[in-house]
């Protein structure tokens, strides 16, 4: 048996094919690209789905890289440099507001936290690195989602939306209005939509071409957060976002 015909080699080839097809690819197309029978492709892809390395798109026969695979890629390649860039700004936000500050990133169709800073006297963070941020129920994910193209937004909102708390909005039309408010006001605010009793603010980090892949946010217990100036939080988040955007742009040149 040659190296390219081993099961592990076929798994690797399937992942390589999916990387080149971010919008999704069918089992038939995977089989053709890898050079295997459709039945083998079905078995191998199902195994990858079981461990989160591949996901099947809802209401579709197409497959994409899974959240676990995206997390591995995110932690192994680009994020460390971005994390290093944002850490001073996150610590400055913590110093200013004594609350958890964090950075999230869009990977495929998933928003995940990739960096967090917490006050010294805080028992635990409300946002941990690697945590998935539901698109419809978190400030940072809405800050990112609001600036994606309409087809992407409707694809996200066309999926089943989990109601995590009584405050979670699952009506797509209401969420579309929330996203419009984010674009107008420049900030997303979520109160108890994912974690009961936690209030979060987040702003998008725009690239030089206006695209949004990152968001910077602050989270804390609602009663404590309500004693702080929402305008000041928003202004400080925007300042941090502009600094990070400038650093990213500089790194690309």
C-alpha positions in Angstrom: 0.0 0.0 0.0 1.5 3.4 -1.0 1.5 6.4 1.3 -1.1 8.2 -0.8 -3.5 5.2 -0.6 -3.5 4.9 3.2 -6.7 6.0 5.1 -4.8 8.7 6.8 -3.6 10.1 3.5 -7.1 10.1 2.2 -8.4 12.0 5.3 -5.6 14.6 4.8 -6.5 14.9 1.1 -10.2 15.5 1.9 -9.3 18.3 4.3 -7.1 19.8 1.7 -9.9 19.8 -0.8 -12.3 21.4 1.7 -9.8 24.1 2.4 -9.9 25.0 -1.3 -13.7 25.1 -1.3 -14.8 27.4 1.6 -18.4 27.6 0.2 -18.8 23.8 0.4 -18.5 20.8 -1.8 -20.6 17.6 -2.2 -19.6 14.0 -1.5 -19.5 13.3 -5.3 -17.1 16.2 -5.8 -15.0 15.2 -2.9 -14.7 11.6 -4.3 -13.7 12.9 -7.7 -11.1 15.3 -6.3 -9.6 12.7 -4.0 -9.8 9.9 -6.6 -11.8 7.5 -4.5 -15.2 5.7 -4.7 -18.3 7.6 -3.5 -18.9 5.0 -0.8 -15.4 5.5 0.5 -15.8 9.3 0.5 -19.1 8.9 2.4 -17.4 6.8 5.1 -14.3 9.0 5.4 -16.3 12.3 5.5 -18.7 10.9 8.1 -15.8 9.9 10.3 -14.4 13.4 10.0 -17.8 14.9 10.9 -18.0 12.7 14.0 -14.9 14.4 15.4 -15.8 17.9 14.3 -13.2 18.3 11.6 -15.8 18.5 8.9 -19.4 19.9 9.0 -22.3 19.3 6.7 -24.0 22.5 5.8 -27.6 22.7 7.0 -30.3 22.1 4.3 -27.5 21.2 1.8 -25.6 18.3 0.5 -22.3 20.2 0.8 -19.6 19.8 3.3 -17.2 22.4 4.8 -14.3 22.4 7.3 -15.7 21.9 10.8 -15.4 24.2 13.8 -12.8 22.0 15.4 -10.6 22.0 12.3 -11.0 25.8 12.0 -10.0 26.1 15.6 -6.9 24.1 15.1 -5.9 26.1 12.1 -6.7 29.4 13.9 -4.5 28.5 16.9 -1.7 27.1 14.8 -1.1 29.8 12.1 -2.3 33.4 12.0 -3.9 34.2 15.3 -0.8 34.2 17.5 0.5 37.3 15.7 -3.0 39.0 16.0 -3.2 38.0 19.6 0.2 39.6 20.3 -1.0 42.7 18.5 -4.2 43.0 20.5 -3.0 42.1 24.0 -1.9 45.7 24.9 -5.3 47.0 23.9 -7.2 44.3 25.8 -5.2 45.0 29.0 -5.8 48.7 28.6 -9.5 48.0 28.4 -9.3 45.9 31.5 -7.4 48.6 33.3 -10.0 51.2 32.3 -13.2 49.2 33.1 -12.1 46.3 35.3 -14.1 43.9 33.2 -13.2 41.0 30.8 -12.0 42.2 27.4 -11.6 39.9 24.4 -11.1 39.5 20.7 -13.2 37.3 18.4 -12.5 36.1 14.9 -14.7 34.9 12.0 -13.6 31.5 10.7 -15.8 30.2 7.9 -19.2 30.3 9.4 -18.1 30.3 13.1 -17.1 33.2 15.4 -14.7 32.2 18.1 -12.9 34.1 20.9 -9.1 34.0 20.3 -7.8 36.3 23.1 -9.0 37.3 26.5 -7.8 39.6 29.3 -9.4 39.6 32.8 -9.0 41.8 35.9 -6.7 40.4 38.6 -9.6 40.3 41.1 -12.0 38.5 38.8 -12.6 34.8 39.6 -13.2 33.8 36.0 -13.6 35.2 32.5 -17.0 35.3 30.8 -15.3 34.7 27.5 -12.6 32.0 27.2 -10.3 31.6 24.2 -11.7 29.0 21.8 -15.3 29.6 22.9 -17.8 29.6 20.0 -19.9 32.8 20.0 -23.4 32.2 18.5 -24.0 34.6 15.7 -27.5 35.6 17.0 -26.8 35.7 20.7 -23.5 37.5 21.4 -22.3 41.1 20.9 -19.0 40.3 19.2 -20.6 37.8 16.7 -23.3 40.4 15.8 -20.6 43.1 15.4 -19.0 40.8 12.8 -22.1 39.4 11.2 -23.6 42.9 10.6 -20.8 43.6 8.2 -20.9 40.4 6.1 -22.6 40.2 2.7 -26.4 39.6 2.7 -26.2 36.1 1.4 -23.9 35.1 4.2 -26.2 36.8 6.8 -29.3 35.0 5.4 -27.5 31.7 5.4 -26.7 32.1 9.1 -30.2 33.2 10.0 -31.7 30.4 7.9 -30.2 27.9 10.3 -32.1 26.8 13.5 -31.3 29.5 16.1 -31.0 28.3 19.7 -32.8 30.2 22.5 -30.2 30.1 25.2 -32.1 32.4 27.6 -35.4 34.2 27.8 -33.5 37.2 26.4 -32.2 35.4 23.3 -33.8 36.7 20.0 -34.4 33.9 17.5 -36.7 35.8 15.1 -34.6 36.4 11.9 -36.4 39.7 11.1 -35.7 41.0 14.6 -32.1 40.0 14.3 -31.8 41.7 10.9 -33.0 44.9 12.6 -30.4 44.4 15.3 -27.7 44.1 12.7 -28.9 47.3 11.0 -28.7 49.0 14.4 -25.1 47.7 14.8 -24.2 49.2 11.4 -25.8 52.5 12.3 -24.6 52.8 15.8 -21.2 51.1 15.4 -21.6 48.9 18.4 -23.4 45.6 19.3 -24.9 45.2 22.8 -26.2 41.9 24.3 -27.7 41.6 27.7 -28.2 38.0 29.0 -28.7 36.6 25.5 -26.1 33.8 26.0 -25.1 33.9 29.6 -27.8 35.1 32.1 -26.8 38.2 33.9 -23.9 39.1 31.6 -23.9 42.4 29.6 -21.5 42.7 26.6 -20.5 45.4 24.2 -18.5 44.8 21.0 -17.4 46.7 18.0 -16.2 45.5 14.6 -12.5 45.8 13.5 -12.6 46.9 9.9 -9.8 46.1 7.4 -8.6 48.9 5.1 -11.1 47.5 2.5 -14.0 47.7 4.9 -14.2 44.0 5.5 -14.7 42.7 9.1 -13.1 39.6 10.4 -12.5 40.5 14.0 -14.4 42.2 16.9 -13.3 43.6 20.2 -15.6 43.3 23.2 -16.1 43.8 26.9 -18.3 41.6 29.1 -19.3 41.7 32.8 -22.1 41.2 35.2 -25.1 43.3 34.1 -25.6 45.2 37.4 -21.9 46.2 37.4 -21.7 47.0 33.7 -24.8 49.2 34.0 -22.9 51.6 36.4 -20.4 52.3 33.6 -20.8 54.8 30.8 -22.0 53.0 27.6 -20.7 55.9 25.5 -17.2 55.6 27.1 -17.1 51.8 26.7 -18.1 52.2 23.0 -15.5 55.0 22.5 -12.7 52.9 24.1 -13.6 49.8 22.1 -13.5 51.8 18.9 -10.1 53.2 19.9 -8.8 49.7 20.5 -10.3 48.5 17.2 -8.6 51.3 15.2 -5.3 50.5 16.8 -5.6 46.8 16.0 -6.7 47.5 12.5 -3.6 49.8 12.0 -1.3 47.1 13.3 -2.8 44.4 11.1 -2.5 46.7 8.1 1.1 47.6 8.9 1.9 43.9 9.3 0.6 43.2 5.8 3.0 45.7 4.2 
